[in-house]
Amino acid sequence: MRQIAIDGCGVAGLTAASLLFQRGMRVSLRAEKRATPHPMIVAVPQDSLTLLQEIWLLPELTLNFGRRLARRRVAWETETFESLDATTTVFDPRDLAAALFDELPRGVKAAPSQGANEFVVIARGRSASETETVIAGARQAVVGRMDEARLFDRDAISIASTSVGWLFASPSPHGDAAVMLVRPGERQCRDQAEDLNHATHRIFGADAAVECVVGCQPNFTYPIGEGRLRIGDATVAMDPLRGDGVGNAVRSALLAQACIGAGLTPHALEHFVARQALLFVRHVKQTIDHYARCRHASIWRGEIEMMRQAIGLVVPLIRPAALRFTLCGRNLVASHPNGRSESQKGSSQKSSQNPESGGDAKLRS
Ligand SMILES: Cc1cc2nc3c(=O)[nH]c(=O)nc-3n(C[C@H](O)[C@H](O)[C@H](O)COP(=O)(O)OP(=O)(O)OC[C@H]3O[C@@H](n4cnc5c(N)ncnc54)[C@H](O)[C@@H]3O)c2cc1C
């Protein structure tokens, strides 16, 4: 029986642990003693939430600790907010991790942490300090709270481009509102706190109680090495404004367990690397697009240049694979050159149904 050690108890590590255990592997979780250091509210779109619920068989997942919002209000280029239909659920990722930890099969927690043929899955979250990391920009997030009553719309997330960066405000599940300013470059904390207060005051007429400053630059870290594989933010950390982080953490855990289940062959690992690299490149291109078209695009010029350079470094990893794979449910299946998979003959698999490509998944069947 293969023994897998997982470093990190965020959504990626916990999802991989549960899925690998269900495959009959011995799984041990290595959690760092300190909890995630700062409070945060993340917004997760419905397709990612559905995937999470399908994997964990938790249809009521959001009811306990999340808050469902009906809209996004976006001011990309002007001071006028545009309302978009985009259902999303906001929650503190620490609440999610605690709920998933409770759902873990008991065998995972009880498993020994050392073994002879141990394979390590690294799920430690953002890895900006590691030397093999490609950084796309150098932004910081100032995170705070404000009075929910000040929000124009308590059923929506509001995003606005301001002269100091992107302001993000959301009603939180705790009855107040979370605010975040994502700004380019690196500055002293005191300046950043002033910037957050200034921006929230101007747009919402409220002051923010600043809680922390978080490094949040997108990055890509080479996902494999001898005897190890990286998942979640440890491989691809995304721009926080895009709201793709939790969904990506779940998808990369799903793909990683499928690769491990397929026997960790060189072709399967090559597929994993190429998928993660492709995801990063697509994500950074979309992010460049957003920053380039906002009203205050000039403050993002340096970031955009760094993002372009990062794309150039990662693109060579997206090689045409010698063997193509498709993720069918929880399994990696080798495809024919025409794109059909061994187990899917006669049925075309639309990309929107493939969890690897960001769509919904039907994993229970
Ligand atoms: C400011 C900000 C805003 C964001 N907003 C959104 C959003 O709106 N929507 C969204 O989807 N995503 C958002 N994200 C991203 C999202 O939080 C992450 O993508 C997601 O939490 C990644 O999950 P993970 O399991 O990979 O990592 P994490 O959730 O970071 O979990 C990693 C775990 O590993 C542990 N660990 C660290 N080092 C070690 C070690 N050496 N040994 C053992 N354990 C270790 C940590 O304590 C932690 O528990 C945001 C991120 C930031 C920074």
PDBQT file of the ligand as one rigid body, heavy atoms in Angstrom, charges set to zero:
ROOT
HETATM    1  C1  LIG A 401      -5.883  38.479   0.626  1.00  0.00    +0.000 C 
HETATM    2  C2  LIG A 401      -6.391  37.235  -0.046  1.00  0.00    +0.000 A 
HETATM    3  C3  LIG A 401      -7.685  37.184  -0.535  1.00  0.00    +0.000 A 
HETATM    4  C4  LIG A 401      -8.177  36.026  -1.162  1.00  0.00    +0.000 A 
HETATM    5  N1  LIG A 401      -9.450  36.006  -1.652  1.00  0.00    +0.000 NA
HETATM    6  C5  LIG A 401      -9.918  34.886  -2.239  1.00  0.00    +0.000 A 
HETATM    7  C6  LIG A 401     -11.244  34.824  -2.747  1.00  0.00    +0.000 A 
HETATM    8  O1  LIG A 401     -12.001  35.779  -2.661  1.00  0.00    +0.000 OA
HETATM    9  N2  LIG A 401     -11.673  33.651  -3.318  1.00  0.00    +0.000 N 
HETATM   10  C7  LIG A 401     -10.867  32.552  -3.409  1.00  0.00    +0.000 A 
HETATM   11  O2  LIG A 401     -11.296  31.513  -3.927  1.00  0.00    +0.000 OA
HETATM   12  N3  LIG A 401      -9.609  32.590  -2.943  1.00  0.00    +0.000 NA
HETATM   13  C8  LIG A 401      -9.123  33.718  -2.370  1.00  0.00    +0.000 A 
HETATM   14  N4  LIG A 401      -7.842  33.751  -1.884  1.00  0.00    +0.000 N 
HETATM   15  C9  LIG A 401      -7.007  32.570  -2.052  1.00  0.00    +0.000 C 
HETATM   16  C10 LIG A 401      -7.382  31.418  -1.125  1.00  0.00    +0.000 C 
HETATM   17  O3  LIG A 401      -7.349  31.824   0.216  1.00  0.00    +0.000 OA
HETATM   18  C11 LIG A 401      -6.384  30.293  -1.349  1.00  0.00    +0.000 C 
HETATM   19  O4  LIG A 401      -6.269  30.033  -2.743  1.00  0.00    +0.000 OA
HETATM   20  C12 LIG A 401      -6.764  28.983  -0.693  1.00  0.00    +0.000 C 
HETATM   21  O5  LIG A 401      -6.952  29.165   0.675  1.00  0.00    +0.000 OA
HETATM   22  C13 LIG A 401      -5.624  28.006  -0.947  1.00  0.00    +0.000 C 
HETATM   23  O6  LIG A 401      -5.804  26.846  -0.225  1.00  0.00    +0.000 OA
HETATM   24  P1  LIG A 401      -4.527  25.934   0.117  1.00  0.00    +0.000 P 
HETATM   25  O7  LIG A 401      -5.061  24.757   0.833  1.00  0.00    +0.000 OA
HETATM   26  O8  LIG A 401      -3.724  25.723  -1.108  1.00  0.00    +0.000 OA
HETATM   27  O9  LIG A 401      -3.622  26.838   1.082  1.00  0.00    +0.000 OA
HETATM   28  P2  LIG A 401      -3.941  27.459   2.518  1.00  0.00    +0.000 P 
HETATM   29  O10 LIG A 401      -5.403  27.689   2.700  1.00  0.00    +0.000 OA
HETATM   30  O11 LIG A 401      -2.984  28.593   2.690  1.00  0.00    +0.000 OA
HETATM   31  O12 LIG A 401      -3.527  26.291   3.518  1.00  0.00    +0.000 OA
HETATM   32  C14 LIG A 401      -2.182  25.934   3.751  1.00  0.00    +0.000 C 
HETATM   33  C15 LIG A 401      -2.071  25.262   5.110  1.00  0.00    +0.000 C 
HETATM   34  O13 LIG A 401      -0.761  24.740   5.280  1.00  0.00    +0.000 OA
HETATM   35  C16 LIG A 401      -0.252  25.095   6.572  1.00  0.00    +0.000 C 
HETATM   36  N5  LIG A 401       1.215  25.097   6.505  1.00  0.00    +0.000 N 
HETATM   37  C17 LIG A 401       2.008  26.112   6.093  1.00  0.00    +0.000 A 
HETATM   38  N6  LIG A 401       3.315  25.736   6.172  1.00  0.00    +0.000 NA
HETATM   39  C18 LIG A 401       3.326  24.458   6.620  1.00  0.00    +0.000 A 
HETATM   40  C19 LIG A 401       4.363  23.519   6.921  1.00  0.00    +0.000 A 
HETATM   41  N7  LIG A 401       5.645  23.834   6.762  1.00  0.00    +0.000 N 
HETATM   42  N8  LIG A 401       4.011  22.287   7.367  1.00  0.00    +0.000 NA
HETATM   43  C20 LIG A 401       2.720  21.961   7.536  1.00  0.00    +0.000 A 
HETATM   44  N9  LIG A 401       1.691  22.818   7.284  1.00  0.00    +0.000 NA
HETATM   45  C21 LIG A 401       1.987  24.043   6.826  1.00  0.00    +0.000 A 
HETATM   46  C22 LIG A 401      -0.880  26.448   6.861  1.00  0.00    +0.000 C 
HETATM   47  O14 LIG A 401      -0.904  26.730   8.255  1.00  0.00    +0.000 OA
HETATM   48  C23 LIG A 401      -2.293  26.241   6.272  1.00  0.00    +0.000 C 
HETATM   49  O15 LIG A 401      -3.159  25.641   7.189  1.00  0.00    +0.000 OA
HETATM   50  C24 LIG A 401      -7.332  34.902  -1.282  1.00  0.00    +0.000 A 
HETATM   51  C25 LIG A 401      -6.031  34.949  -0.772  1.00  0.00    +0.000 A 
HETATM   52  C26 LIG A 401      -5.547  36.111  -0.175  1.00  0.00    +0.000 A 
HETATM   53  C27 LIG A 401      -4.145  36.121   0.357  1.00  0.00    +0.000 C 
ENDROOT
TORSDOF 0
